[in-house]
Amino acid sequence: QVQLVQSESELKKPGASVKVSCKASGYTFTSYGMSWVRQAPGQGLEWMGWINTNTGNPTYAQGFTGRFVFSLDTSVATAYLQISSLKAEDTAVYYCARVGILGLDYWGQGTLVTVSS
Amino acid sequence: DIQMTQSPSSLSASVGDRVTITCRASQGINNNLNWYQQKPGKVPKLLIYAASTLQSGVPSRFSGSGSGTDFTLTISSLQPEDVATYYCQRFNSAPPLTFGGGTKVEIK
């Protein structure tokens, strides 16, 4: 069965960096893209962008350029989200989600990133 | 970029009521519209794709309709397990895959 397993919650200080992982299983990793979605506390879903797992080409939504980097390690079927120069407003749950033909059809369990001094 | 606007932002209805949520796109998007359900404290789940097709396992009391700029999600008979926030999302091969702001559904 398809599973996306994300890394554990992180507590970081402002200015630090964080790398969230999303390990896929149960399907051919390079056959589906991977999206990242942010959900700030008590807020809605924000689509951050996606990465083509076949080519490694990332696409970032407005507001998620510069400090946000999507990457892959196809040898271990894992996608990564790295955020640098963390700010308090980056505190959120970050989800990875498989880009199916017709929608974001499988989601990771979410990773809470808390930025606090 | 195309904006997705949902209404209402929240609603409260009784068990058995018919509930309708609206999503409007700022430009025509054909039928490239998905609905997601996020129960409290849970991961979002794809509910309906291509505006009107139920994802496997979704109860038949859910339905979607619309094309172009105006879309609706209907729950024909609200059940306690339907308490959730519902999000629409523009979904096609051309990003961004913008989400609507969400509609929180509660039981009266």
gemmi code that builds the backbone of each chain (N, CA, C; Angstrom):
import gemmi

chains = {
    "A": [
        ("GLN", (0.837, -1.184, 0.000), (0.000, 0.000, 0.000), (0.885, 1.252, 0.000)),
        ("VAL", (0.366, 2.285, -0.608), (1.126, 3.531, -0.698), (1.248, 4.163, 0.683)),
        ("GLN", (2.467, 4.543, 1.039), (2.692, 5.244, 2.305), (3.707, 6.355, 2.098)),
        ("LEU", (3.443, 7.465, 2.758), (4.410, 8.559, 2.832), (4.675, 8.802, 4.310)),
        ("VAL", (5.911, 8.576, 4.727), (6.251, 8.707, 6.141), (7.224, 9.868, 6.303)),
        ("GLN", (6.800, 10.843, 7.076), (7.597, 12.046, 7.261), (8.430, 11.980, 8.539)),
        ("SER", (9.412, 12.838, 8.602), (10.283, 12.912, 9.771), (9.544, 13.558, 10.946)),
        ("GLU", (10.152, 13.414, 12.096), (9.521, 13.849, 13.334), (9.512, 15.368, 13.472)),
        ("SER", (8.743, 15.837, 14.446), (8.637, 17.270, 14.730), (9.995, 17.877, 15.057)),
        ("GLU", (10.127, 19.175, 14.750), (11.382, 19.870, 14.964), (11.114, 21.166, 15.729)),
        ("LEU", (12.023, 21.496, 16.628), (12.002, 22.778, 17.321), (13.296, 23.488, 16.962)),
        ("LYS", (13.176, 24.648, 16.345), (14.350, 25.356, 15.876), (14.309, 26.817, 16.336)),
        ("LYS", (15.503, 27.396, 16.401), (15.604, 28.808, 16.756), (15.540, 29.654, 15.486)),
        ("PRO", (15.085, 30.873, 15.623), (15.076, 31.770, 14.452), (16.470, 31.866, 13.841)),
        ("GLY", (16.497, 31.844, 12.516), (17.763, 31.929, 11.792), (18.362, 30.577, 11.454)),
        ("ALA", (17.895, 29.529, 12.102), (18.412, 28.185, 11.835), (17.783, 27.624, 10.562)),
        ("SER", (18.196, 26.407, 10.209), (17.625, 25.697, 9.062), (17.012, 24.395, 9.535)),
        ("VAL", (16.111, 23.867, 8.707), (15.495, 22.581, 9.002), (15.329, 21.818, 7.697)),
        ("LYS", (15.429, 20.496, 7.793), (15.210, 19.645, 6.620), (14.205, 18.575, 6.993)),
        ("VAL", (13.078, 18.580, 6.317), (11.997, 17.626, 6.540), (12.071, 16.558, 5.460)),
        ("SER", (11.942, 15.305, 5.877), (11.996, 14.220, 4.900), (10.633, 13.567, 4.736)),
        ("CYS", (10.449, 12.949, 3.596), (9.194, 12.281, 3.241), (9.565, 11.017, 2.479)),
        ("LYS", (9.485, 9.864, 3.156), (9.886, 8.599, 2.541), (8.677, 7.885, 1.963)),
        ("ALA", (8.755, 7.573, 0.690), (7.652, 6.941, -0.019), (7.863, 5.436, -0.129)),
        ("SER", (6.767, 4.710, -0.098), (6.822, 3.266, -0.314), (5.516, 2.812, -0.931)),
        ("GLY", (5.547, 1.641, -1.548), (4.328, 1.064, -2.099), (4.030, 1.451, -3.534)),
        ("TYR", (4.906, 2.215, -4.155), (4.724, 2.591, -5.558), (6.084, 2.985, -6.130)),
        ("THR", (6.132, 3.171, -7.437), (7.374, 3.597, -8.085), (7.552, 5.090, -7.865)),
        ("PHE", (8.547, 5.440, -7.084), (8.730, 6.818, -6.606), (8.798, 7.819, -7.745)),
        ("THR", (9.494, 7.467, -8.804), (9.729, 8.415, -9.886), (8.564, 8.524, -10.870)),
        ("SER", (7.484, 7.810, -10.594), (6.328, 7.865, -11.493), (5.323, 8.946, -11.100)),
        ("TYR", (5.501, 9.530, -9.932), (4.571, 10.549, -9.445), (5.360, 11.710, -8.838)),
        ("GLY", (4.896, 12.921, -9.099), (5.514, 14.072, -8.469), (5.187, 14.121, -6.984)),
        ("MET", (5.874, 15.018, -6.281), (5.629, 15.209, -4.863), (5.393, 16.693, -4.590)),
        ("SER", (4.290, 16.951, -3.935), (3.953, 18.325, -3.544), (4.260, 18.536, -2.075)),
        ("TRP", (4.440, 19.796, -1.713), (4.558, 20.178, -0.305), (3.468, 21.196, 0.012)),
        ("VAL", (2.846, 21.016, 1.180), (1.718, 21.852, 1.601), (1.983, 22.314, 3.027)),
        ("ARG", (1.766, 23.596, 3.267), (1.967, 24.148, 4.604), (0.630, 24.462, 5.264)),
        ("GLN", (0.554, 24.215, 6.556), (-0.626, 24.581, 7.335), (-0.179, 25.219, 8.637)),
        ("ALA", (-0.287, 26.535, 8.706), (0.047, 27.265, 9.925), (-1.006, 26.960, 10.986)),
        ("PRO", (-0.683, 27.158, 12.249), (-1.627, 26.828, 13.326), (-2.982, 27.506, 13.140)),
        ("GLY", (-4.039, 26.700, 13.110), (-5.386, 27.226, 12.973), (-5.730, 27.797, 11.612)),
        ("GLN", (-4.852, 27.596, 10.639), (-5.052, 28.183, 9.309), (-5.334, 27.111, 8.254)),
        ("GLY", (-5.532, 27.568, 7.040), (-5.843, 26.666, 5.944), (-4.605, 26.076, 5.295)),
        ("LEU", (-4.852, 25.368, 4.202), (-3.792, 24.693, 3.460), (-3.192, 25.657, 2.437)),
        ("GLU", (-1.867, 25.669, 2.367), (-1.157, 26.477, 1.356), (-0.303, 25.546, 0.504)),
        ("TRP", (-0.500, 25.578, -0.791), (0.321, 24.781, -1.695), (1.651, 25.488, -1.881)),
        ("MET", (2.741, 24.806, -1.507), (4.078, 25.398, -1.563), (4.760, 25.179, -2.908)),
        ("GLY", (4.350, 24.115, -3.593), (4.988, 23.784, -4.862), (5.118, 22.286, -4.989)),
        ("TRP", (5.897, 21.875, -5.974), (6.073, 20.439, -6.170), (7.416, 20.175, -6.831)),
        ("ILE", (7.833, 18.912, -6.796), (9.065, 18.519, -7.444), (8.783, 17.334, -8.352)),
        ("ASN", (9.279, 17.425, -9.563), (9.184, 16.333, -10.518), (10.203, 15.281, -10.091)),
        ("THR", (9.729, 14.126, -9.657), (10.630, 13.105, -9.122), (11.378, 12.361, -10.229)),
        ("ASN", (10.988, 12.601, -11.454), (11.678, 11.970, -12.584), (12.886, 12.818, -13.013)),
        ("THR", (12.697, 14.136, -13.035), (13.752, 15.039, -13.492), (14.447, 15.783, -12.358)),
        ("GLY", (13.794, 15.820, -11.193), (14.333, 16.601, -10.071), (14.025, 18.079, -10.168)),
        ("ASN", (13.233, 18.480, -11.166), (12.934, 19.892, -11.353), (11.876, 20.361, -10.356)),
        ("PRO", (12.185, 21.367, -9.529), (11.204, 21.878, -8.574), (10.441, 23.070, -9.135)),
        ("THR", (9.223, 23.243, -8.660), (8.419, 24.429, -8.964), (7.914, 24.972, -7.645)),
        ("TYR", (8.147, 26.254, -7.416), (7.787, 26.872, -6.145), (6.638, 27.844, -6.346)),
        ("ALA", (5.679, 27.812, -5.413), (4.590, 28.780, -5.444), (5.107, 30.140, -4.980)),
        ("GLN", (4.343, 31.169, -5.336), (4.687, 32.505, -4.848), (4.716, 32.507, -3.331)),
        ("GLY", (5.729, 33.133, -2.788), (5.863, 33.171, -1.333), (6.737, 32.072, -0.780)),
        ("PHE", (7.143, 31.154, -1.656), (7.982, 30.035, -1.222), (9.236, 29.926, -2.082)),
        ("THR", (9.728, 31.052, -2.502), (10.985, 31.082, -3.249), (12.076, 31.631, -2.351)),
        ("GLY", (13.304, 31.214, -2.622), (14.452, 31.737, -1.891), (14.873, 30.879, -0.715)),
        ("ARG", (14.056, 30.841, 0.328), (14.448, 30.118, 1.551), (13.990, 28.652, 1.548)),
        ("PHE", (13.185, 28.284, 0.577), (12.603, 26.940, 0.537), (13.219, 26.151, -0.619)),
        ("VAL", (13.645, 24.932, -0.318), (14.270, 24.107, -1.348), (13.702, 22.699, -1.280)),
        ("PHE", (13.226, 22.217, -2.432), (12.775, 20.830, -2.559), (13.919, 20.027, -3.165)),
        ("SER", (14.137, 18.835, -2.651), (15.154, 17.962, -3.224), (14.726, 16.514, -3.087)),
        ("LEU", (15.514, 15.641, -3.685), (15.189, 14.212, -3.729), (16.422, 13.373, -3.458)),
        ("ASP", (16.183, 12.164, -2.982), (17.166, 11.089, -3.065), (16.398, 9.890, -3.588)),
        ("THR", (16.435, 9.709, -4.904), (15.632, 8.653, -5.507), (16.119, 7.269, -5.091)),
        ("SER", (17.376, 7.148, -4.664), (17.894, 5.831, -4.264), (17.195, 5.298, -3.021)),
        ("VAL", (16.622, 6.200, -2.237), (15.883, 5.790, -1.041), (14.437, 6.304, -1.084)),
        ("ALA", (13.980, 6.665, -2.271), (12.582, 7.083, -2.475), (12.149, 8.133, -1.457)),
        ("THR", (12.949, 9.156, -1.325), (12.681, 10.170, -0.307), (12.752, 11.568, -0.911)),
        ("ALA", (11.769, 12.371, -0.536), (11.750, 13.786, -0.897), (12.061, 14.618, 0.339)),
        ("TYR", (12.660, 15.761, 0.106), (13.057, 16.624, 1.209), (12.569, 18.051, 0.983)),
        ("LEU", (12.260, 18.693, 2.106), (11.966, 20.117, 2.124), (12.952, 20.756, 3.089)),
        ("GLN", (13.758, 21.670, 2.590), (14.669, 22.402, 3.456), (14.238, 23.858, 3.514)),
        ("ILE", (14.202, 24.382, 4.735), (13.865, 25.779, 4.951), (15.029, 26.420, 5.681)),
        ("SER", (15.554, 27.494, 5.126), (16.676, 28.186, 5.767), (16.212, 29.511, 6.366)),
        ("SER", (17.089, 30.100, 7.181), (16.796, 31.393, 7.830), (15.395, 31.408, 8.433)),
        ("LEU", (15.113, 30.415, 9.254), (13.769, 30.237, 9.807), (13.292, 31.459, 10.571)),
        ("LYS", (11.988, 31.722, 10.416), (11.314, 32.822, 11.107), (10.156, 32.244, 11.923)),
        ("ALA", (9.700, 33.006, 12.880), (8.580, 32.547, 13.697), (7.364, 32.188, 12.842)),
        ("GLU", (7.161, 32.940, 11.776), (5.994, 32.695, 10.923), (6.109, 31.435, 10.068)),
        ("ASP", (7.268, 30.757, 10.115), (7.407, 29.459, 9.448), (6.855, 28.332, 10.310)),
        ("THR", (6.485, 28.643, 11.554), (5.889, 27.627, 12.424), (4.614, 27.101, 11.783)),
        ("ALA", (4.595, 25.801, 11.522), (3.487, 25.198, 10.786), (3.669, 23.685, 10.740)),
        ("VAL", (2.624, 23.016, 10.312), (2.732, 21.611, 9.916), (3.001, 21.587, 8.419)),
        ("TYR", (4.000, 20.832, 8.030), (4.363, 20.691, 6.623), (4.014, 19.272, 6.186)),
        ("TYR", (3.237, 19.186, 5.103), (2.831, 17.894, 4.563), (3.506, 17.678, 3.204)),
        ("CYS", (3.899, 16.432, 2.957), (4.191, 16.035, 1.586), (2.957, 15.311, 1.070)),
        ("ALA", (2.724, 15.377, -0.216), (1.555, 14.731, -0.809), (1.907, 14.290, -2.219)),
        ("ARG", (1.545, 13.058, -2.547), (1.837, 12.546, -3.884), (0.940, 13.236, -4.905)),
        ("VAL", (1.533, 13.627, -6.011), (0.767, 14.256, -7.081), (0.274, 13.154, -7.992)),
        ("GLY", (-0.960, 12.698, -7.748), (-1.572, 11.699, -8.608), (-2.056, 12.338, -9.897)),
        ("ILE", (-2.601, 11.511, -10.762), (-3.070, 12.022, -12.054), (-4.200, 13.030, -11.861)),
        ("LEU", (-5.000, 12.809, -10.822), (-6.194, 13.634, -10.659), (-6.243, 14.404, -9.348)),
        ("GLY", (-5.202, 14.304, -8.552), (-5.219, 15.051, -7.300), (-4.071, 14.655, -6.400)),
        ("LEU", (-4.004, 15.316, -5.243), (-3.026, 14.941, -4.224), (-3.625, 13.755, -3.492)),
        ("ASP", (-3.248, 12.549, -3.937), (-4.016, 11.370, -3.553), (-3.505, 10.656, -2.305)),
        ("TYR", (-2.261, 10.849, -1.941), (-1.732, 10.296, -0.693), (-0.911, 11.370, 0.003)),
        ("TRP", (-1.093, 11.429, 1.321), (-0.442, 12.469, 2.106), (0.415, 11.842, 3.205)),
        ("GLY", (1.516, 12.512, 3.525), (2.268, 12.135, 4.706), (1.506, 12.551, 5.957)),
        ("GLN", (2.012, 12.142, 7.091), (1.314, 12.402, 8.352), (1.540, 13.831, 8.848)),
        ("GLY", (2.434, 14.556, 8.199), (2.720, 15.929, 8.587), (3.893, 16.014, 9.554)),
        ("THR", (4.652, 17.076, 9.434), (5.769, 17.357, 10.329), (5.593, 18.759, 10.894)),
        ("LEU", (5.501, 18.847, 12.196), (5.380, 20.151, 12.854), (6.763, 20.758, 13.017)),
        ("VAL", (6.931, 21.936, 12.442), (8.157, 22.702, 12.633), (7.802, 23.922, 13.490)),
        ("THR", (8.441, 24.007, 14.638), (8.196, 25.129, 15.549), (9.456, 25.989, 15.585)),
        ("VAL", (9.283, 27.272, 15.346), (10.408, 28.207, 15.362), (10.211, 29.150, 16.546)),
        ("SER", (11.103, 29.022, 17.514), (10.961, 29.819, 18.733), (12.323, 29.991, 19.388)),
        ("SER", (12.528, 31.168, 19.943), (13.791, 31.416, 20.643), (13.712, 30.895, 22.088)),
    ],
    "B": [
        ("ASP", (-2.090, 34.963, -10.984), (-2.482, 33.618, -10.583), (-3.990, 33.538, -10.338)),
        ("ILE", (-4.531, 32.360, -10.562), (-5.952, 32.129, -10.325), (-6.204, 32.008, -8.830)),
        ("GLN", (-7.195, 32.735, -8.344), (-7.562, 32.690, -6.930), (-8.796, 31.816, -6.750)),
        ("MET", (-8.838, 31.098, -5.637), (-9.958, 30.226, -5.315), (-10.631, 30.761, -4.058)),
        ("THR", (-11.923, 31.061, -4.139), (-12.649, 31.659, -3.018), (-13.787, 30.741, -2.593)),
        ("GLN", (-13.768, 30.341, -1.341), (-14.814, 29.464, -0.815), (-15.800, 30.248, 0.038)),
        ("SER", (-17.042, 29.795, 0.029), (-18.034, 30.345, 0.937), (-19.045, 29.275, 1.317)),
        ("PRO", (-19.587, 29.330, 2.558), (-19.138, 30.239, 3.605), (-17.805, 29.771, 4.191)),
        ("SER", (-17.238, 30.541, 5.101), (-16.012, 30.106, 5.761), (-16.311, 29.093, 6.865)),
        ("SER", (-17.527, 29.131, 7.377), (-17.960, 28.139, 8.355), (-19.472, 28.028, 8.312)),
        ("LEU", (-19.959, 26.879, 8.745), (-21.395, 26.680, 8.824), (-21.700, 25.674, 9.924)),
        ("SER", (-22.896, 25.784, 10.439), (-23.369, 24.863, 11.458), (-24.721, 24.332, 10.994)),
        ("ALA", (-24.877, 23.038, 10.969), (-26.107, 22.437, 10.472), (-26.461, 21.228, 11.334)),
        ("SER", (-27.693, 20.813, 11.233), (-28.158, 19.678, 12.015), (-27.901, 18.372, 11.275)),
        ("VAL", (-27.803, 17.303, 12.038), (-27.677, 15.978, 11.433), (-28.870, 15.753, 10.501)),
        ("GLY", (-28.574, 15.281, 9.305), (-29.610, 15.047, 8.309), (-29.836, 16.199, 7.354)),
        ("ASP", (-29.300, 17.360, 7.661), (-29.468, 18.517, 6.789), (-28.666, 18.353, 5.504)),
        ("ARG", (-29.123, 19.057, 4.486), (-28.378, 19.170, 3.237), (-27.441, 20.371, 3.366)),
        ("VAL", (-26.174, 20.152, 3.047), (-25.160, 21.193, 3.207), (-24.514, 21.463, 1.855)),
        ("THR", (-24.370, 22.739, 1.522), (-23.749, 23.110, 0.254), (-22.624, 24.102, 0.501)),
        ("ILE", (-21.485, 23.821, -0.086), (-20.303, 24.686, -0.004), (-19.961, 25.123, -1.420)),
        ("THR", (-19.598, 26.375, -1.558), (-19.314, 26.939, -2.877), (-17.843, 27.295, -3.007)),
        ("CYS", (-17.310, 27.088, -4.195), (-15.929, 27.474, -4.513), (-15.969, 28.208, -5.846)),
        ("ARG", (-15.365, 29.368, -5.876), (-15.349, 30.164, -7.101), (-13.905, 30.438, -7.524)),
        ("ALA", (-13.607, 30.189, -8.797), (-12.291, 30.481, -9.361), (-12.308, 31.854, -10.023)),
        ("SER", (-11.196, 32.560, -9.939), (-11.136, 33.911, -10.507), (-11.072, 33.887, -12.035)),
        ("GLN", (-10.735, 32.734, -12.604), (-10.785, 32.525, -14.051), (-11.318, 31.126, -14.293)),
        ("GLY", (-11.782, 30.874, -15.489), (-12.294, 29.555, -15.803), (-11.231, 28.479, -15.707)),
        ("ILE", (-11.586, 27.379, -15.079), (-10.638, 26.276, -14.900), (-11.229, 24.959, -15.391)),
        ("ASN", (-12.194, 25.046, -16.314), (-12.871, 23.844, -16.806), (-13.401, 23.045, -15.617)),
        ("ASN", (-13.070, 21.771, -15.559), (-13.507, 20.960, -14.407), (-12.312, 20.560, -13.545)),
        ("ASN", (-11.242, 21.341, -13.583), (-10.011, 21.013, -12.868), (-10.081, 21.462, -11.405)),
        ("LEU", (-11.008, 20.844, -10.683), (-11.296, 21.266, -9.328), (-11.454, 20.044, -8.441)),
        ("ASN", (-10.708, 20.040, -7.344), (-10.777, 18.947, -6.381), (-11.281, 19.454, -5.038)),
        ("TRP", (-11.846, 18.542, -4.274), (-12.275, 18.831, -2.910), (-11.539, 17.900, -1.961)),
        ("TYR", (-11.085, 18.463, -0.840), (-10.415, 17.705, 0.200), (-11.171, 17.888, 1.509)),
        ("GLN", (-11.120, 16.850, 2.316), (-11.729, 16.874, 3.643), (-10.618, 16.744, 4.677)),
        ("GLN", (-10.619, 17.610, 5.676), (-9.653, 17.492, 6.760), (-10.422, 17.477, 8.078)),
        ("LYS", (-10.478, 16.291, 8.679), (-11.117, 16.177, 9.988), (-10.194, 16.757, 11.051)),
        ("PRO", (-10.752, 17.161, 12.180), (-9.939, 17.809, 13.214), (-8.740, 16.967, 13.633)),
        ("GLY", (-7.568, 17.562, 13.552), (-6.344, 16.893, 13.962), (-5.844, 15.815, 13.007)),
        ("LYS", (-6.447, 15.734, 11.829), (-6.100, 14.671, 10.879), (-5.474, 15.241, 9.607)),
        ("VAL", (-5.006, 14.317, 8.779), (-4.394, 14.659, 7.501), (-5.494, 14.897, 6.458)),
        ("PRO", (-5.311, 15.875, 5.582), (-6.304, 16.062, 4.510), (-6.448, 14.813, 3.646)),
        ("LYS", (-7.637, 14.665, 3.087), (-7.958, 13.493, 2.283), (-8.675, 13.959, 1.020)),
        ("LEU", (-8.250, 13.394, -0.113), (-8.913, 13.725, -1.378), (-10.313, 13.145, -1.379)),
        ("LEU", (-11.295, 13.983, -1.598), (-12.706, 13.584, -1.515), (-13.315, 13.443, -2.924)),
        ("ILE", (-13.123, 14.467, -3.717), (-13.717, 14.528, -5.056), (-12.671, 15.109, -6.001)),
        ("TYR", (-12.560, 14.502, -7.192), (-11.654, 15.042, -8.196), (-12.407, 15.319, -9.489)),
        ("ALA", (-11.788, 16.125, -10.310), (-12.403, 16.543, -11.576), (-13.824, 17.053, -11.360)),
        ("ALA", (-13.991, 17.807, -10.304), (-15.230, 18.523, -9.956), (-16.359, 17.640, -9.451)),
        ("SER", (-16.471, 16.393, -9.959), (-17.677, 15.638, -9.627), (-17.464, 14.152, -9.391)),
        ("THR", (-16.242, 13.653, -9.480), (-15.992, 12.226, -9.329), (-15.531, 11.913, -7.920)),
        ("LEU", (-16.285, 11.032, -7.246), (-15.944, 10.661, -5.880), (-14.713, 9.767, -5.865)),
        ("GLN", (-13.779, 10.091, -4.974), (-12.639, 9.208, -4.742), (-13.189, 7.889, -4.172)),
        ("SER", (-12.486, 6.814, -4.432), (-12.896, 5.502, -3.946), (-13.109, 5.526, -2.432)),
        ("GLY", (-14.240, 4.958, -2.017), (-14.528, 4.843, -0.592), (-15.284, 6.013, 0.006)),
        ("VAL", (-15.493, 7.055, -0.760), (-16.207, 8.231, -0.245), (-17.709, 7.962, -0.288)),
        ("PRO", (-18.405, 8.213, 0.813), (-19.848, 7.940, 0.844), (-20.613, 8.709, -0.228)),
        ("SER", (-21.670, 8.099, -0.706), (-22.440, 8.673, -1.811), (-23.237, 9.915, -1.405)),
        ("ARG", (-23.290, 10.236, -0.115), (-23.984, 11.466, 0.279), (-23.186, 12.715, -0.124)),
        ("PHE", (-21.915, 12.510, -0.481), (-21.107, 13.609, -0.991), (-21.267, 13.688, -2.510)),
        ("SER", (-21.373, 14.896, -3.015), (-21.385, 15.080, -4.459), (-20.762, 16.426, -4.803)),
        ("GLY", (-20.251, 16.521, -6.001), (-19.657, 17.758, -6.481), (-20.196, 18.097, -7.849)),
        ("SER", (-20.247, 19.377, -8.122), (-20.719, 19.808, -9.430), (-20.050, 21.122, -9.807)),
        ("GLY", (-20.222, 21.479, -11.068), (-19.706, 22.761, -11.539), (-18.680, 22.616, -12.631)),
        ("SER", (-18.440, 23.727, -13.293), (-17.447, 23.789, -14.351), (-17.172, 25.262, -14.631)),
        ("GLY", (-15.979, 25.555, -15.104), (-15.669, 26.948, -15.406), (-15.175, 27.697, -14.178)),
        ("THR", (-16.042, 28.495, -13.576), (-15.629, 29.275, -12.405), (-16.392, 28.930, -11.125)),
        ("ASP", (-17.521, 28.271, -11.240), (-18.366, 28.037, -10.064), (-18.584, 26.551, -9.795)),
        ("PHE", (-18.285, 26.180, -8.548), (-18.328, 24.781, -8.151), (-19.034, 24.643, -6.804)),
        ("THR", (-19.645, 23.487, -6.596), (-20.276, 23.226, -5.310), (-19.937, 21.835, -4.818)),
        ("LEU", (-19.816, 21.730, -3.499), (-19.727, 20.453, -2.803), (-21.002, 20.336, -1.974)),
        ("THR", (-21.708, 19.227, -2.120), (-22.954, 19.025, -1.399), (-22.858, 17.768, -0.560)),
        ("ILE", (-23.298, 17.884, 0.676), (-23.502, 16.718, 1.536), (-25.014, 16.589, 1.659)),
        ("SER", (-25.552, 15.508, 1.154), (-27.021, 15.403, 1.039), (-27.698, 15.226, 2.396)),
        ("SER", (-27.013, 14.557, 3.315), (-27.569, 14.324, 4.647), (-26.405, 14.309, 5.628)),
        ("LEU", (-26.206, 15.426, 6.292), (-25.032, 15.608, 7.134), (-24.993, 14.584, 8.266)),
        ("GLN", (-23.837, 13.967, 8.442), (-23.621, 13.000, 9.515), (-22.568, 13.514, 10.490)),
        ("PRO", (-22.594, 13.034, 11.725), (-21.608, 13.524, 12.709), (-20.165, 13.345, 12.251)),
        ("GLU", (-19.893, 12.279, 11.500), (-18.520, 12.025, 11.046), (-18.086, 12.958, 9.920)),
        ("ASP", (-18.986, 13.806, 9.453), (-18.637, 14.756, 8.392), (-18.097, 16.070, 8.949)),
        ("VAL", (-18.055, 16.184, 10.268), (-17.464, 17.382, 10.878), (-16.012, 17.476, 10.432)),
        ("ALA", (-15.691, 18.562, 9.755), (-14.380, 18.694, 9.111), (-14.292, 20.077, 8.482)),
        ("THR", (-13.098, 20.381, 7.998), (-12.917, 21.539, 7.135), (-12.724, 21.029, 5.711)),
        ("TYR", (-13.421, 21.648, 4.802), (-13.391, 21.227, 3.401), (-12.684, 22.301, 2.574)),
        ("TYR", (-11.785, 21.839, 1.716), (-10.999, 22.745, 0.881), (-11.193, 22.395, -0.589)),
        ("CYS", (-11.374, 23.403, -1.411), (-11.300, 23.167, -2.847), (-9.867, 23.465, -3.299)),
        ("GLN", (-9.505, 22.922, -4.425), (-8.175, 23.142, -4.992), (-8.250, 23.074, -6.505)),
        ("ARG", (-7.688, 24.066, -7.142), (-7.506, 24.003, -8.587), (-6.429, 22.959, -8.840)),
        ("PHE", (-6.681, 22.026, -9.732), (-5.710, 20.965, -9.979), (-5.623, 20.672, -11.462)),
        ("ASN", (-4.481, 21.043, -12.042), (-4.175, 20.607, -13.404), (-2.665, 20.652, -13.577)),
        ("SER", (-2.201, 20.547, -14.795), (-0.764, 20.414, -15.032), (-0.025, 21.743, -14.938)),
        ("ALA", (-0.761, 22.840, -14.838), (-0.126, 24.166, -14.799), (-0.244, 24.758, -13.407)),
        ("PRO", (0.835, 24.793, -12.654), (0.770, 25.366, -11.306), (0.498, 26.869, -11.363)),
        ("PRO", (0.110, 27.492, -10.226), (0.033, 26.902, -8.889), (-1.278, 26.157, -8.644)),
        ("LEU", (-1.211, 25.167, -7.787), (-2.389, 24.362, -7.447), (-3.031, 24.965, -6.207)),
        ("THR", (-3.634, 26.107, -6.389), (-4.118, 26.937, -5.283), (-5.278, 26.286, -4.542)),
        ("PHE", (-5.231, 26.362, -3.216), (-6.351, 25.929, -2.378), (-7.271, 27.116, -2.097)),
        ("GLY", (-8.547, 26.805, -1.885), (-9.460, 27.778, -1.333), (-9.187, 27.938, 0.157)),
        ("GLY", (-9.854, 28.906, 0.768), (-9.591, 29.210, 2.167), (-10.165, 28.220, 3.168)),
        ("GLY", (-11.037, 27.347, 2.708), (-11.594, 26.331, 3.592), (-12.976, 26.696, 4.115)),
        ("THR", (-13.779, 25.677, 4.368), (-15.094, 25.820, 4.984), (-15.189, 24.840, 6.134)),
        ("LYS", (-15.380, 25.373, 7.320), (-15.482, 24.525, 8.511), (-16.935, 24.146, 8.718)),
        ("VAL", (-17.200, 22.847, 8.773), (-18.557, 22.327, 8.939), (-18.701, 21.741, 10.339)),
        ("GLU", (-19.694, 22.237, 11.064), (-19.949, 21.773, 12.425), (-21.395, 21.297, 12.541)),
        ("ILE", (-21.649, 20.546, 13.590), (-23.008, 20.063, 13.871), (-23.676, 21.026, 14.857)),
        ("LYS", (-24.913, 21.400, 14.531), (-25.659, 22.309, 15.406), (-26.185, 21.563, 16.634)),
    ],
}
model = gemmi.Model(1)
for chain_id, residues in chains.items():
    chain = gemmi.Chain(chain_id)
    for i, (resn, *xyz) in enumerate(residues, 1):
        res = gemmi.Residue()
        res.name, res.seqid = resn, gemmi.SeqId(i, " ")
        for name, pos in zip(("N", "CA", "C"), xyz):
            atom = gemmi.Atom()
            atom.name, atom.element = name, gemmi.Element(name[0])
            atom.pos, atom.b_iso = gemmi.Position(*pos), 0.0
            res.add_atom(atom)
        chain.add_residue(res)
    model.add_chain(chain)
structure = gemmi.Structure()
structure.add_model(model)
structure.setup_entities()
